[in-house]
Amino acid sequence: MTDRTRPRSRITRVRCRSRSCVITISASDAGPGVVGSVRVTLSHRRKVCRRRSDRRVCQTRVVRKRLRAGAFRTGRYRAVALGLRPRRYRVTSVATDTAGNRQAKAAARRFTVKRRR
């Protein structure tokens, strides 16, 4: 019997202290398979400006960073993002099971790292 069910992941918690955030993810597979890995990506928007023929031209780019997620309990994964600046971030996670099936739509969550008072 082949495993055709896709695994699911959900971002359950994002906790930030000063400039570091801990992201907790729960992942499961309804079929006979077992979740093999979880890929976590952190992204934010950055405005880049430059001069072009005496004019200022600006573009908004999306900057992505892969985070390493480690299992700390059955079906629970944790990723840590260090050195974050105050701005809005988006974290996504995609689970893959041992049969090679990948999650259909990435689980996503937005959060804000605030300035220190």
Secondary structure, 3 states (H helix, E strand, C coil): CCCCCCCEEEEEEEEEECCEEEEEEEEECCCCCCEEEEEEEEEEEEEEEEEECCEEEEEEEEEEEEECEEEEECCEEEEEECCCCCCEEEEEEEEEECCCCECCCCEEEEEECCCCC
